[in-house]
């Protein structure tokens, strides 16, 4: 007898026949969903689902409780899927068998009946599509359960996942013992453990054949390169054929683009991308070709994508193409993509717009998160489902670098003051000055130092200037990308020269002010309301208001006409008679045409005399003085003198007001004179006011007590000394 297995000869030495070829992938789409549904119903595998209705019906019959012989009613799976039938015959699981199982579930009283019938309907579709499909699925499930040591219901088979698979393990899952031993040996020898290969095998049929070529290639790398499963080998062969075809199309597209034919390149890239929608290099090639088409002089303007910048970011608009008399079978979806110029490899999808109607219409989109300081392009990619429906339309380069806002100029003495409001993201501001309005003048621009919000460009000769203000934003590689820039024109007029110095001197009750005439323009001294101004400040508007009428506040001083000093004929003199109890600020102003600039200032004071001075003694060494405050003085000096000695102190106006006009003095008991003198500001030229005097008589003191007798003094002294000695 033969000792080995050969075709047509049965072995008799107990050796195993050749191991069967196990499936290397489930071989159906949606396997994971099917497997989850079977497990949620409480079945170990699909074979249990197909035979369960008959068992439930037999258990409920009259003879269900009668004893029966111990027989192996397991199913066979190595050569097709077979269940034991009547008379010891095997019944093949085909489409009619599955249909009968579904009908049995539909009429069953089991609470799982409807769900089980729906899952059985999926198995019927699988059996109809492929005669060996059910056997493929059941055998894959059995191999996974045996390899993982799982009984399908949360328990363990045999010694677990790490132990060898036995015949009993296979029989426990319902496999007929005639095949259990061979199946267990094949699983141990050939079937992979749970891991990346098995997960890739279960997903591969969901991905391929489809347009997800790159995902299918990734999964194929995890599977055997030359599988024994003929179905898997056929799928891998078709995948390799498609990959080779796409490589050739990509090569042809690159050659066309290098040859200066972007239209042919775009068509070739589009054909390749329709067969592999998840290939980023194909989409980048299509966008690069579409960009070349948009930049070509023959680009179609009516269908181009227009881009603009506004407060909402970047706005886009385009028209959908329409062929009269046609209607698309599938609605078109437009995907708006953003990418850096010359870098379509990395794109960002901004939005998607669904268009159901076929008529042409204007569509718009906005990109509110466009990055600053980068040259961008936008592409509108038409899609029908997951497939690209046509060559995308690409915008011209868009620089997202906002300019400054509220750019204004103001003339200042000898130059121009420029103000603006920068963008918060700007890192620096650059200002260029052109000597003529034409930006393209032959002489190059001058860089003007500036702050973040403005500048003062002084010491300029009269003329017309143009300023260009641009913002800088951080660009790629640490560079600074500048905005296009905003231009503004400014006129520099001829300004008068400010007065250098004003001298003041007293002439009785009048003040004489003298100053040297400016080198450019004429000058005068005017009463200046309010606080002082910095010499050289533009006071054109204020000077015009002052000269239009009397200065505010009333009490205008008496001013003489400015006259030339006789000594040198170049200095100007002005006599001022300030009003009593008043303060006056005289400011030199130089005037040339409509322009006026301020010069130095002089404060003239003429305090009022102190009136109603009254002095009253309060007690020994103390007295109060009452008087009317001499406006506009801020200090007075209050003192006393008795002919040989005296004292004084300064009293501010705030202390005087706080004490309600009473000033307390430390005075001697002898007769003295109290004097109150107004004090002027140290920076003012003052017409002195006479001090006020009031006599303070001597204090009336009680007579001193009489002296004690001499014996009383001796007695006190003896008591003190005797007490110490004792």
Helices and strands as residue ranges (DSSP letters): H 31-40, H 46-59, G 62-65, E 82-84, G 86-88, E 90-92, H 95-106, H 113-129, H 133-148, H 167-172, H 177-190, H 196-207, H 213-222, H 230-258, H 262-275, H 280-295, E 306-310, E 313-319, E 332-340, E 343-355, E 362-367, E 375-384, E 387-388, E 393-394, E 398-399, E 405-412, E 415-421, E 428-434, E 446-447, E 454-457, E 463-474, G 476-478, E 480-482, E 486-492, E 502-507, E 510-516, E 522-527, H 540-548, E 558-559, E 563-564, E 571-577, E 582-592, E 595-606, E 611-619, E 622-628, E 635-641, E 646-652, H 653-658, E 662-666, E 672-679, E 684-686, E 692-696, H 710-725
